[in-house]
C-alpha cells in the first residue's frame, strides 16, 4: 500500500467515468482485483453460505499488515469499491428515491467501517504522508455519509479536513491529483454545506474550510489529520485576513453599487487574481477566467425583469452584468493572443520550417483566430457597448484586424503549397479588409494590438501581395510549372535574381554545336484534294479517276 489516494481516486480519475455503466466497470475490476489478492493472501472465504462466520477480512490485524502491507490494500480496495458503488447508483440523479438513499447510507457505513479498520492497522506507521492520505479518504467517507443524512456541520467538518489536507499535499508535491480531487469531489459538496450553514451562494472555500477544520471538531478521530498538517506547516491552517470587498463598479461612464456581498466577494476575487496574470504564460489566465465565470453565473441568477425596465435597481444589475462579461471576454481574448504568440514562437525557433510544420501551425492559429473574432463579436453585442461610439468603433476595428490576420495566414498556407492564384486572391481580400480598418480610439490593456501594430500589418500585407502577384504572373501560368528556361535569351519577359558571375553564364548557350537544317523543306498543301483545275484530266472517266485517288492522311502522302 504505497499510495492510497493514487490507488483509489487516481485510478478512478484516469478512467474518466461519466455514466453508471462506467462506474460498474470500475467496480467489477475492483472485485476481480480483490478476489486475486485474497487468494494470494489466503484469506478467501470459499463457504459463501456461512460467509459471516468464516470470512477473514474483519480479523486482519496490525501484525498481518507489518508482515505484508497488501493486507492494507484489501481494506483500501473495499473502501473504494463501496464509494464507486455509491457513484454508480447516484450517477445522473438529482433527487434520490428512498431506496437509493438507504442503499447509499448502507454502503457508506461499510466504507467507514473499513476505513477505521485500516487506520487501526496503521497504528505503528512511520510514514506520516501515507497516514494522512488514509485520513483524507476517511474524511471523504465521513463527509459523504453526513451529507446523505443532512448533518451539515459534520459534513462541513469532514470535507474541510479533507480539503485542508489535500491543499497541503498539493503544495508539497508535483502531482495535480490532489487539486483534481479537491475540484472534482470535495468542493461541490462543501459549497452546498456553506449554503445550508451560512446561506452563502459563493463562499470562499479556502477560508471556510480553514475555519471549520480548526474550530468544529465534530468527528474526533479525523483531527489527527489536522495535527499532521500543523506539524508540517502551521501557516497553512491560519485564517485569511478579510479583504476589502468592492462596493461599486464603473464601466465607461456607467457605475452601479454592488449590494450583494456574495457577488462583491466574487468580483473582488476575480479582480485580485487578474493582477497575477502574466501575458507570456497562457496558463496564468485560467484561474482568473474561471473566477469571472463564477461571478457571471452568480449574478445572472439575481437578474429580474426585462432589459428595458425602468427600475433603477434592475438597471444597475445590467451595468454589473456588462462589467463582468466585458472583463471575462477581454481576458479570454488576451489568453488566446498569448496562445497565438506561443504557437508562432515555437515555429520561429526552428532553423528550417517544413511545409507540414507551417500548415500545422496555421491550423492551430486559425482556430485561435476564430475564437478571438467570436469574442470581439460578443463584446460588440453587450448591453451599452453600442452607445459608446469610440469603444464600439475600436472593437469593430479589432474584429476586422483579426479577420484579416486569419485570411493572411490562410494566404501564406496556400503560398507554401505553391498555390499562387488562391494565395493572391486571399491576399487581395486581406488588403481590402485592412484598408477599411479605422484607427483605434480606445487603448486596451494586455497584449491586445494597438494602432501602430495594425499599420505595420497593413504594410506587411501590401508587400506580400505585390510579391505574390509577381509569382502568379511569371511562375504559375500553366499547370503551376516554371516558365523560366536555362538562359536569358529564352525568356524575354523575366529576369532571374543571380549574382554577376552567374548571370554572365546564363546569357546564352555559347557552347551549343551547329545543328543541320534542311535546305528545301517540304511544304504540305492540305487543300490539295479540294482544288479543281481546267485540264485534260477532266476528260478522264470516272473509273480512272477513282483508281488514281490519292491515299494517306488528307492525301498528303499520295501526291
TISE-155573 format. One line per field, with one value per residue (C-alpha): z, y, x negated. Coordinates in Angstrom, 2 decimals. Layout:
N
zz [Z,...] $
yy [Y,...] $
xx [X,...] $
//
This chain:
559
zz [0.00,-1.28,-2.39,-1.04,-2.99,-6.28,-5.87,-5.33,-6.66,-9.05,-10.91,-10.91,-12.49,-15.15,-16.30,-16.92,-15.75,-16.98,-16.65,-14.36,-16.79,-16.45,-12.66,-12.92,-14.98,-12.35,-9.58,-11.40,-11.94,-8.20,-7.31,-9.59,-8.03,-4.52,-5.45,-6.66,-3.66,-1.15,-2.83,-2.69,1.00,1.76,3.35,0.83,2.27,-0.05,2.03,0.98,2.83,6.15,4.99,8.17,10.41,8.05,6.43,7.48,6.31,9.57,11.52,9.71,12.44,12.61,12.79,9.44,7.95,9.28,7.72,4.36,3.50,0.93,3.79,3.88,0.14,0.76,3.03,0.73,-2.28,-0.21,0.65,-2.97,-4.19,-1.82,-2.91,-6.59,-5.99,-4.42,-7.50,-9.73,-8.14,-7.82,-11.20,-13.12,-10.34,-8.84,-6.26,-4.74,-4.03,-0.54,-1.69,-3.28,-0.20,2.12,-0.04,-0.24,3.54,3.95,1.57,3.14,6.60,5.33,3.80,7.13,8.96,6.61,6.86,10.65,10.46,8.01,10.34,13.15,11.02,10.64,14.39,14.07,10.61,10.40,7.12,8.09,4.48,3.97,7.21,6.11,2.77,4.56,6.88,3.80,2.44,5.79,5.92,2.49,3.52,6.74,4.77,2.23,5.00,6.98,3.76,2.95,6.44,6.13,9.07,7.64,10.46,10.49,6.70,6.62,9.18,7.39,3.94,5.42,6.94,3.59,1.71,4.03,3.97,0.18,-0.05,1.93,-0.26,-3.44,-2.23,-1.31,-4.33,-8.09,-8.93,-9.78,-8.43,-5.14,-6.93,-9.10,-6.01,-4.44,-7.54,-8.58,-5.29,-2.32,-3.39,-4.81,-1.52,0.57,-1.36,-0.54,3.12,3.11,1.55,4.18,7.14,6.21,3.30,1.18,-2.53,-3.46,-0.46,-0.13,0.30,1.35,4.26,5.00,5.17,7.43,9.83,10.09,10.16,13.14,15.16,14.56,15.97,15.46,14.42,16.84,15.11,11.98,14.00,13.64,10.03,11.19,13.71,10.99,8.74,11.64,12.41,8.78,8.01,10.67,8.44,6.02,8.55,9.64,8.74,5.92,6.77,5.29,2.12,1.24,-0.98,-3.89,-3.14,-6.70,-10.27,-13.03,-16.75,-19.41,-17.65,-16.10,-12.41,-10.18,-6.49,-5.56,-2.70,-2.77,-0.53,-2.33,-5.66,-4.20,-2.92,-6.31,-8.20,-5.71,-6.05,-9.84,-9.83,-7.45,-9.42,-12.70,-11.29,-11.24,-14.97,-16.97,-20.66,-21.78,-19.83,-21.19,-18.17,-15.80,-17.29,-16.36,-12.68,-13.21,-16.14,-14.03,-11.24,-13.68,-14.96,-11.38,-10.81,-14.02,-13.11,-9.60,-10.87,-13.65,-11.11,-9.47,-12.66,-12.80,-15.25,-18.82,-20.09,-20.85,-17.31,-15.76,-12.33,-11.27,-9.23,-12.16,-14.46,-12.01,-12.24,-16.02,-15.68,-13.37,-15.83,-18.69,-16.46,-15.59,-19.13,-20.60,-18.34,-18.90,-22.71,-22.76,-20.60,-22.98,-25.91,-24.10,-23.32,-26.96,-28.11,-25.64,-27.08,-30.61,-29.61,-28.09,-31.16,-33.53,-31.30,-31.40,-35.21,-35.36,-33.20,-35.99,-38.32,-41.30,-41.42,-43.42,-45.28,-42.88,-39.82,-41.26,-42.15,-38.67,-37.19,-39.46,-38.37,-34.70,-35.37,-37.39,-34.54,-32.13,-34.61,-34.86,-31.08,-30.88,-33.67,-31.93,-28.62,-30.20,-31.77,-28.35,-26.92,-29.52,-28.61,-24.88,-23.43,-23.55,-25.88,-28.98,-27.16,-26.69,-30.21,-29.60,-27.86,-30.43,-33.34,-31.74,-31.14,-34.75,-35.96,-33.83,-35.04,-38.66,-37.87,-36.61,-39.56,-41.80,-39.82,-40.31,-44.07,-44.23,-42.52,-44.99,-47.89,-46.63,-46.26,-49.94,-50.79,-49.16,-51.04,-54.34,-54.98,-56.04,-57.56,-54.40,-52.24,-54.36,-54.06,-50.27,-50.02,-52.09,-49.62,-46.74,-48.27,-48.80,-45.15,-43.67,-45.87,-44.26,-40.67,-38.79,-36.23,-32.67,-30.45,-27.26,-25.71,-24.37,-21.75,-22.08,-25.40,-27.44,-30.56,-30.90,-33.92,-34.72,-34.95,-37.31,-39.53,-39.57,-40.67,-43.47,-44.85,-44.48,-46.22,-49.12,-49.57,-49.69,-52.04,-54.53,-54.33,-54.77,-57.73,-59.41,-58.58,-60.03,-63.32,-64.02,-62.32,-62.42,-65.84,-66.82,-64.57,-61.85,-63.81,-64.01,-67.36,-66.98,-69.18,-68.64,-70.46,-70.62,-74.37,-73.91,-71.54,-72.80,-70.01,-66.89,-65.22,-62.67,-59.40,-59.92,-58.96,-61.61,-62.29,-62.52,-64.75,-67.42,-67.74,-68.26,-71.13,-73.88,-74.66,-76.32,-76.33,-78.39,-81.53,-85.06,-85.99,-89.64,-91.19,-94.30,-97.44,-99.12,-96.53,-97.72,-97.55,-97.42,-99.15,-97.02,-99.51,-102.49,-102.64,-102.78,-105.73,-109.31,-112.46,-116.05,-117.93,-119.83,-116.57,-116.57,-119.62,-117.78,-117.00,-113.55,-113.16,-113.97,-111.63,-108.84,-109.29,-109.10,-105.84,-103.50,-100.39,-96.93,-94.25,-96.25,-99.30,-98.25,-98.87,-102.15,-104.34] $
yy [0.00,2.71,5.49,5.20,8.21,7.13,3.59,4.97,8.45,8.42,5.26,6.35,9.72,8.05,6.07,9.27,7.73,9.60,7.11,4.37,1.78,3.29,3.05,-0.52,-1.46,0.08,-1.80,-5.14,-4.52,-3.84,-7.01,-9.06,-7.46,-8.20,-11.84,-12.34,-10.52,-12.57,-15.78,-14.69,-13.74,-16.89,-15.01,-16.06,-17.44,-20.24,-21.20,-18.39,-19.87,-19.27,-16.17,-14.12,-16.76,-17.82,-14.52,-13.42,-9.79,-8.37,-10.23,-8.61,-7.30,-4.78,-7.78,-9.02,-5.58,-5.43,-8.83,-7.86,-4.41,-5.96,-6.68,-2.91,-2.95,-5.34,-2.81,0.06,-1.60,-2.45,1.26,2.24,-0.38,0.91,4.51,3.55,1.68,4.84,6.83,4.15,4.20,8.02,8.92,11.35,11.61,14.96,13.66,10.22,7.76,6.34,3.02,4.73,6.85,3.83,1.82,4.79,5.17,1.42,1.36,4.45,2.86,-0.17,2.12,3.94,0.63,-0.46,3.00,2.79,-0.75,0.43,3.26,0.72,-1.22,1.93,2.42,1.98,3.56,5.80,7.47,10.46,11.20,7.70,8.01,11.45,10.01,7.35,10.02,12.07,9.03,8.51,12.21,11.98,8.90,10.61,13.72,11.78,9.86,13.02,14.73,11.88,12.22,16.05,16.53,19.69,20.60,17.13,17.09,20.56,19.50,16.25,17.85,20.76,18.36,16.60,19.90,21.39,18.15,17.94,21.61,20.83,17.83,19.87,22.44,19.88,17.57,17.99,15.85,17.61,14.67,16.44,19.51,17.29,15.58,18.98,20.33,17.13,15.59,17.95,21.49,20.71,19.12,21.83,24.58,23.07,22.79,26.50,27.31,25.30,26.58,30.21,30.87,31.77,31.07,31.95,31.03,31.45,27.73,28.23,30.45,28.31,25.04,26.51,27.84,24.60,22.30,24.11,25.03,22.34,19.11,17.02,13.77,13.41,10.73,12.92,15.63,13.59,14.79,18.42,17.67,16.16,19.20,21.58,19.71,20.03,23.60,25.53,28.55,26.59,26.45,30.09,32.04,34.54,38.20,39.69,41.62,44.86,44.00,46.17,48.25,49.53,49.02,51.56,50.87,53.59,56.27,53.89,52.98,50.73,49.78,46.15,45.36,41.56,40.51,37.18,38.97,41.56,38.74,37.02,40.20,41.02,37.56,37.80,41.27,40.21,37.08,39.03,41.01,37.79,37.21,37.01,37.82,35.40,32.48,31.35,29.09,32.09,33.28,30.15,30.79,34.42,33.43,30.80,33.34,35.82,32.97,32.18,35.85,35.92,32.79,34.10,37.41,36.04,34.24,37.57,39.36,40.06,41.93,42.90,44.85,47.81,48.02,51.50,50.13,51.75,48.74,46.44,48.75,48.66,44.89,45.06,47.50,45.00,42.20,44.11,44.94,41.26,39.94,42.65,41.68,37.97,38.27,40.62,38.17,35.33,37.39,38.14,34.46,33.47,36.14,34.73,31.25,32.64,34.18,30.90,28.87,31.27,31.45,27.66,27.79,30.63,28.71,26.22,26.92,25.48,25.32,22.46,22.72,20.27,22.24,25.53,24.04,22.54,25.93,27.57,25.07,25.94,29.68,29.71,28.04,30.70,33.50,32.19,32.28,35.82,37.05,35.42,37.06,40.52,39.96,39.08,42.24,44.42,42.80,43.55,45.96,49.54,48.95,50.28,53.56,54.21,55.17,55.16,51.76,50.23,51.50,50.21,46.77,46.57,47.57,44.87,42.30,43.25,43.18,39.60,38.61,39.99,38.09,34.87,35.47,36.40,33.14,31.18,33.01,32.09,28.47,28.39,30.12,27.43,24.87,26.64,27.58,31.13,32.04,31.09,32.87,36.00,36.03,35.72,38.41,40.74,40.16,40.81,44.12,45.13,44.36,46.27,49.30,49.57,49.35,52.64,53.81,52.68,55.31,53.30,51.77,48.22,46.56,43.34,42.01,43.44,45.18,48.96,51.26,51.04,47.24,47.46,49.94,47.63,44.77,46.89,47.45,43.79,42.52,45.00,43.96,40.27,40.95,42.59,39.69,37.02,38.92,38.62,34.92,34.37,36.17,34.69,31.31,29.77,30.40,26.76,23.75,25.50,24.83,27.45,29.21,30.27,28.40,27.93,31.11,34.75,34.63,32.12,34.44,37.88,38.72,37.61,38.26,35.87,37.02,35.86,37.16,38.87,35.85,33.52,35.94,36.01,32.27,32.45,34.95,32.31,28.82,29.75,26.20,24.80,22.96,23.55,21.64,20.64,22.26,21.04,23.11,22.57,21.98,20.18,22.25,20.29,21.58,20.46,21.89,19.97,17.43,20.16,22.25,21.68,22.63,23.00,20.45,17.20,15.34,16.26,14.04,11.01,8.63,8.30,4.83,6.01,8.92,6.58,4.38,7.36,8.69,9.85,7.83,8.79,11.33,14.11,12.78,14.40,11.35,10.34,13.30] $
xx [0.00,-2.27,0.08,3.65,5.01,3.42,4.83,8.35,9.12,6.16,7.19,10.82,9.98,7.82,10.86,12.91,16.22,19.29,22.14,23.44,22.03,18.54,18.70,19.98,16.90,14.62,16.46,16.15,12.46,12.02,13.93,11.66,8.58,9.86,10.52,6.95,5.50,7.49,6.39,2.77,3.03,5.09,7.98,10.61,13.85,14.98,18.01,20.32,23.30,21.55,19.66,20.15,18.62,15.82,14.72,11.23,11.15,12.50,9.81,6.86,4.55,1.68,-0.67,0.64,0.05,-3.51,-4.19,-2.66,-1.33,1.00,3.39,3.90,4.65,7.55,9.27,8.33,9.98,13.06,13.44,13.02,15.48,18.16,17.55,17.69,20.95,22.43,21.37,22.92,26.36,26.49,24.99,27.20,29.81,30.80,33.25,32.74,35.51,35.87,34.39,31.37,30.78,30.99,28.59,26.20,26.08,25.58,22.59,21.04,21.34,19.44,16.82,16.45,16.07,13.28,11.63,11.49,10.10,7.43,6.45,6.14,3.64,1.53,1.05,-2.70,-3.04,-6.11,-5.18,-3.02,-2.06,-0.68,1.31,2.52,3.70,5.78,7.23,8.21,10.04,11.76,12.70,14.29,16.29,17.45,18.37,20.44,22.20,23.03,24.11,26.51,28.01,28.25,25.88,24.35,21.94,20.37,20.23,18.62,16.00,15.13,14.87,12.90,10.38,10.05,9.67,7.03,5.03,5.22,4.25,1.09,0.24,0.79,-1.77,-4.39,-4.08,-4.31,-1.26,2.00,4.04,4.73,6.09,8.28,9.72,10.47,12.18,13.93,15.08,14.73,15.62,19.05,20.16,18.50,20.29,23.67,22.65,21.75,25.13,27.01,25.00,24.26,26.63,23.58,24.05,20.50,18.33,14.61,13.96,10.34,11.41,14.49,12.52,9.81,12.41,14.40,11.38,9.84,12.95,15.60,14.19,17.33,15.54,12.62,10.54,10.19,8.43,5.24,5.08,5.15,2.39,0.20,0.70,-0.06,-3.28,-4.36,-3.18,-1.31,-0.69,1.47,4.32,4.20,7.36,7.05,7.46,10.61,10.02,11.75,14.67,15.75,18.83,19.39,18.21,17.55,17.54,17.04,19.03,21.59,21.47,23.53,23.41,22.74,25.10,24.85,21.94,21.52,21.26,18.89,16.66,16.73,15.79,13.04,11.52,11.61,10.03,7.26,6.50,6.38,3.45,1.42,1.87,-1.37,-0.85,-3.57,-2.05,1.36,1.98,1.89,5.21,7.18,7.87,8.88,11.11,12.89,13.44,15.01,17.19,18.28,19.11,21.13,23.10,23.70,25.06,27.28,29.45,30.33,31.43,35.16,37.36,36.57,33.63,35.91,37.18,37.19,36.35,33.05,32.02,32.64,30.66,27.75,27.74,27.40,24.50,22.81,23.58,21.95,18.97,18.40,18.94,16.69,13.79,14.38,14.41,11.44,9.49,10.38,9.11,5.84,5.37,5.91,3.44,0.93,1.51,1.04,-2.28,-3.42,-2.41,-4.20,-7.27,-7.52,-7.53,-10.06,-12.54,-13.09,-16.01,-14.19,-10.39,-8.92,-5.65,-3.99,-5.16,-3.85,-0.46,-0.14,-0.96,1.63,4.28,3.76,3.63,6.84,8.75,7.49,8.29,11.87,12.22,10.83,13.15,16.12,15.16,14.94,18.34,19.78,18.21,19.93,23.26,23.02,25.59,24.36,21.40,23.18,23.94,20.22,19.13,15.36,15.43,17.77,15.64,12.45,13.92,15.13,11.65,10.00,12.51,11.70,7.96,8.09,10.27,7.51,4.87,6.81,7.14,3.45,2.50,4.62,2.96,-0.51,0.62,1.61,-1.67,-3.83,-1.73,-2.65,0.99,0.21,3.58,5.50,2.93,3.20,7.00,6.82,4.16,6.32,9.14,6.73,5.64,9.26,10.12,7.16,7.85,11.29,9.97,10.34,7.74,8.40,9.98,9.57,6.44,6.75,4.56,2.62,1.43,4.30,2.92,2.69,2.97,-0.77,-0.63,2.33,0.42,-2.61,-0.40,1.04,-2.47,-3.37,-0.23,-0.62,-4.25,-3.41,-0.51,-2.91,-5.37,-2.74,-1.33,-4.74,-4.91,-1.45,-2.27,-5.68,-5.74,-2.29,-0.78,-0.29,0.04,-1.98,-5.23,-8.04,-8.27,-11.89,-14.34,-18.05,-19.16,-18.11,-17.72,-14.88,-12.99,-12.15,-9.70,-11.57,-14.90,-16.45,-17.92,-21.52,-24.91,-27.13,-29.32,-26.33,-24.46,-27.22,-27.00,-23.23,-23.07,-23.04,-24.24,-27.55,-28.84,-25.98,-27.13,-25.82,-22.72,-21.91,-18.84,-17.06,-17.87,-14.50,-11.90,-8.76,-5.61,-2.40,0.70,3.64,6.14,4.71,7.56,10.16,8.82,10.04,8.04,9.25,7.11,7.29,7.69,11.38,11.85,10.68,13.54,14.94,13.48,9.96,10.37,11.43,8.34,5.98,7.47,4.71,4.01,2.89,3.94,5.76,3.93,0.70,-1.45,0.21,-0.83] $
//
